[in-house]
Amino acid sequence: MAVSLALAGGIVAVLSFDPEGNFAEAAGWLALFWAGVMMITGPQYVRNDLRGDLLKLDLLRSYPLRGWSVVLAETAASTLMLTLLQFALLGLSYLAFLGNQTLEPGLQERTLLLLLSLIFLPPINLLGMLIQNGAALLYPAWVRVGAGRPGGVETLGQNLLMVIAFAVLLALTLLIPATLAGGSYLLLRGSLEEWALIPAGGLAILAMGFEATWMVEWLGGLFERTDPVAAGITA
C-alpha cells in the first residue's frame, strides 16, 4: 500500500510539471475532495473500535484495564487509520499541484496548509471517533455493531441521518476551540501580526485536548457501567 501510494505520488508529481497538467490537476482535486469528505464520513466507516468490539463487551470488561484506557485505545486505533488515509490523500494532492505555478494559494502557502493539517487533523479525528463510539455506547440499538453490513434502502436512510447528526455534533464540539482560537488571534494580531496564528492554534489544540480528555473519562465510566443484556448488545 505504501509503495503504491509513493509510486502514485511520484507519477502525479512528474505529470504536474506538464504544461497541460490536466491529469495531475484532476487527480489533485479528486484527492483533496475525498480528504475533505472523509472528515465527515470517515468516522462512520472506519470502525476498528468499540463499534466492532461491543459484541465482546464481557470479554473487554474482564481485562484488568480501566474503562477510560479501553475507550482511548479503541478510538485511537480508528483515529490513526483515518488520519493516515487523509494524510495520504492530502500528500497526493500536494504532489499533484507541485508543478502548478498559477494555482492560488501558491506553493509556500500550500506547504503551510499541509503542515497545519498534520497538526490539526489528528485531534479533530479523535473527537469524531469519540462521538461515534459514544453513540454506540449510549444507543447501541441505533448503531450497527460488529462486522456485519446490513443493506437495504432503510439502511441508506439511517446512514444519511447518522452522517448529518454526526456533522452537527462535530461542528458543535469544534465551536469552542474555534471561538477561542479566533478570539485570541484577533486580540494578539495587533502586536504579533501573523505570528498570532501560533498561540491561537496552540489554544485550539489545548481546547480540543481538554474536550477529548473529558469525553474519554466520561465514556470510560459509561463503558464500565454498561450491561450488555440490558443494552441489547448480544452476539
Contacts in CASP RR format, 6 or more apart in sequence:
PFRMAT RR
TARGET T0000
AUTHOR 0000-0000-0000
METHOD contacts of the structure
MODEL  1
MAVSLALAGGIVAVLSFDPEGNFAEAAGWLALFWAGVMMITGPQYVRNDL
RGDLLKLDLLRSYPLRGWSVVLAETAASTLMLTLLQFALLGLSYLAFLGN
QTLEPGLQERTLLLLLSLIFLPPINLLGMLIQNGAALLYPAWVRVGAGRP
GGVETLGQNLLMVIAFAVLLALTLLIPATLAGGSYLLLRGSLEEWALIPA
GGLAILAMGFEATWMVEWLGGLFERTDPVAAGITA
5 88 0 8 1.000
5 92 0 8 1.000
8 92 0 8 1.000
9 91 0 8 1.000
9 92 0 8 1.000
9 95 0 8 1.000
9 96 0 8 1.000
10 95 0 8 1.000
12 23 0 8 1.000
12 24 0 8 1.000
12 27 0 8 1.000
12 28 0 8 1.000
12 92 0 8 1.000
12 95 0 8 1.000
12 96 0 8 1.000
13 24 0 8 1.000
13 95 0 8 1.000
13 96 0 8 1.000
13 98 0 8 1.000
13 99 0 8 1.000
15 21 0 8 1.000
15 23 0 8 1.000
15 24 0 8 1.000
15 96 0 8 1.000
16 24 0 8 1.000
16 25 0 8 1.000
16 95 0 8 1.000
16 96 0 8 1.000
16 97 0 8 1.000
16 98 0 8 1.000
16 99 0 8 1.000
16 100 0 8 1.000
17 98 0 8 1.000
17 99 0 8 1.000
18 24 0 8 1.000
21 100 0 8 1.000
24 96 0 8 1.000
24 97 0 8 1.000
24 100 0 8 1.000
25 96 0 8 1.000
25 97 0 8 1.000
25 100 0 8 1.000
27 92 0 8 1.000
27 93 0 8 1.000
27 96 0 8 1.000
28 92 0 8 1.000
28 93 0 8 1.000
28 96 0 8 1.000
28 97 0 8 1.000
29 93 0 8 1.000
31 89 0 8 1.000
31 90 0 8 1.000
31 91 0 8 1.000
31 92 0 8 1.000
31 93 0 8 1.000
31 96 0 8 1.000
32 89 0 8 1.000
32 90 0 8 1.000
32 93 0 8 1.000
34 89 0 8 1.000
35 86 0 8 1.000
35 89 0 8 1.000
35 90 0 8 1.000
35 93 0 8 1.000
36 86 0 8 1.000
38 82 0 8 1.000
38 85 0 8 1.000
38 86 0 8 1.000
38 89 0 8 1.000
39 86 0 8 1.000
39 121 0 8 1.000
39 124 0 8 1.000
39 125 0 8 1.000
40 163 0 8 1.000
40 166 0 8 1.000
40 167 0 8 1.000
40 170 0 8 1.000
41 163 0 8 1.000
42 82 0 8 1.000
43 78 0 8 1.000
43 82 0 8 1.000
43 125 0 8 1.000
43 128 0 8 1.000
43 129 0 8 1.000
43 131 0 8 1.000
43 132 0 8 1.000
43 166 0 8 1.000
44 132 0 8 1.000
44 159 0 8 1.000
44 162 0 8 1.000
44 163 0 8 1.000
44 166 0 8 1.000
46 78 0 8 1.000
46 81 0 8 1.000
46 82 0 8 1.000
46 85 0 8 1.000
46 129 0 8 1.000
47 78 0 8 1.000
48 77 0 8 1.000
48 78 0 8 1.000
48 81 0 8 1.000
49 74 0 8 1.000
49 75 0 8 1.000
49 77 0 8 1.000
49 78 0 8 1.000
49 129 0 8 1.000
49 132 0 8 1.000
49 133 0 8 1.000
50 71 0 8 1.000
50 74 0 8 1.000
50 75 0 8 1.000
50 133 0 8 1.000
50 134 0 8 1.000
50 136 0 8 1.000
50 137 0 8 1.000
50 223 0 8 1.000
51 132 0 8 1.000
51 133 0 8 1.000
51 136 0 8 1.000
51 143 0 8 1.000
51 144 0 8 1.000
51 145 0 8 1.000
51 146 0 8 1.000
52 145 0 8 1.000
52 146 0 8 1.000
52 147 0 8 1.000
53 60 0 8 1.000
53 74 0 8 1.000
53 146 0 8 1.000
54 136 0 8 1.000
54 137 0 8 1.000
54 140 0 8 1.000
54 145 0 8 1.000
54 146 0 8 1.000
54 233 0 8 1.000
55 145 0 8 1.000
55 146 0 8 1.000
55 233 0 8 1.000
55 234 0 8 1.000
55 235 0 8 1.000
56 235 0 8 1.000
57 226 0 8 1.000
57 228 0 8 1.000
57 233 0 8 1.000
58 228 0 8 1.000
60 70 0 8 1.000
61 223 0 8 1.000
61 224 0 8 1.000
63 70 0 8 1.000
66 220 0 8 1.000
66 224 0 8 1.000
67 220 0 8 1.000
67 221 0 8 1.000
67 223 0 8 1.000
67 224 0 8 1.000
68 216 0 8 1.000
68 217 0 8 1.000
68 219 0 8 1.000
68 220 0 8 1.000
68 221 0 8 1.000
70 220 0 8 1.000
70 223 0 8 1.000
71 130 0 8 1.000
71 133 0 8 1.000
71 216 0 8 1.000
71 219 0 8 1.000
71 220 0 8 1.000
71 223 0 8 1.000
72 216 0 8 1.000
74 133 0 8 1.000
75 126 0 8 1.000
75 129 0 8 1.000
75 130 0 8 1.000
75 133 0 8 1.000
75 216 0 8 1.000
76 126 0 8 1.000
78 129 0 8 1.000
79 122 0 8 1.000
79 125 0 8 1.000
79 126 0 8 1.000
79 129 0 8 1.000
82 125 0 8 1.000
82 129 0 8 1.000
83 121 0 8 1.000
83 122 0 8 1.000
83 125 0 8 1.000
86 117 0 8 1.000
86 121 0 8 1.000
86 125 0 8 1.000
87 117 0 8 1.000
87 118 0 8 1.000
87 121 0 8 1.000
90 114 0 8 1.000
90 117 0 8 1.000
91 114 0 8 1.000
94 110 0 8 1.000
94 111 0 8 1.000
94 114 0 8 1.000
97 103 0 8 1.000
97 110 0 8 1.000
98 107 0 8 1.000
99 107 0 8 1.000
103 110 0 8 1.000
105 113 0 8 1.000
119 205 0 8 1.000
120 204 0 8 1.000
120 205 0 8 1.000
123 205 0 8 1.000
123 208 0 8 1.000
123 209 0 8 1.000
123 212 0 8 1.000
124 170 0 8 1.000
124 174 0 8 1.000
124 208 0 8 1.000
126 208 0 8 1.000
126 212 0 8 1.000
127 170 0 8 1.000
127 173 0 8 1.000
127 174 0 8 1.000
127 208 0 8 1.000
127 211 0 8 1.000
127 212 0 8 1.000
127 215 0 8 1.000
128 166 0 8 1.000
128 170 0 8 1.000
128 173 0 8 1.000
130 212 0 8 1.000
130 215 0 8 1.000
130 216 0 8 1.000
130 219 0 8 1.000
131 166 0 8 1.000
131 169 0 8 1.000
131 170 0 8 1.000
131 173 0 8 1.000
131 215 0 8 1.000
132 143 0 8 1.000
132 166 0 8 1.000
133 219 0 8 1.000
134 215 0 8 1.000
134 219 0 8 1.000
134 222 0 8 1.000
135 142 0 8 1.000
135 143 0 8 1.000
135 162 0 8 1.000
135 166 0 8 1.000
136 143 0 8 1.000
136 145 0 8 1.000
137 219 0 8 1.000
137 222 0 8 1.000
137 223 0 8 1.000
137 226 0 8 1.000
138 222 0 8 1.000
140 231 0 8 1.000
140 232 0 8 1.000
140 233 0 8 1.000
141 231 0 8 1.000
141 232 0 8 1.000
142 158 0 8 1.000
142 162 0 8 1.000
143 162 0 8 1.000
144 150 0 8 1.000
145 233 0 8 1.000
173 211 0 8 1.000
174 208 0 8 1.000
176 207 0 8 1.000
176 211 0 8 1.000
177 203 0 8 1.000
177 204 0 8 1.000
177 205 0 8 1.000
177 207 0 8 1.000
177 208 0 8 1.000
177 211 0 8 1.000
178 204 0 8 1.000
180 203 0 8 1.000
180 204 0 8 1.000
180 207 0 8 1.000
181 200 0 8 1.000
181 201 0 8 1.000
181 202 0 8 1.000
181 203 0 8 1.000
181 204 0 8 1.000
181 207 0 8 1.000
182 200 0 8 1.000
183 200 0 8 1.000
184 196 0 8 1.000
184 199 0 8 1.000
184 200 0 8 1.000
184 203 0 8 1.000
185 196 0 8 1.000
185 197 0 8 1.000
185 200 0 8 1.000
187 196 0 8 1.000
188 196 0 8 1.000
188 199 0 8 1.000
188 200 0 8 1.000
189 196 0 8 1.000
190 196 0 8 1.000
192 199 0 8 1.000
226 233 0 8 1.000
228 234 0 8 1.000
END
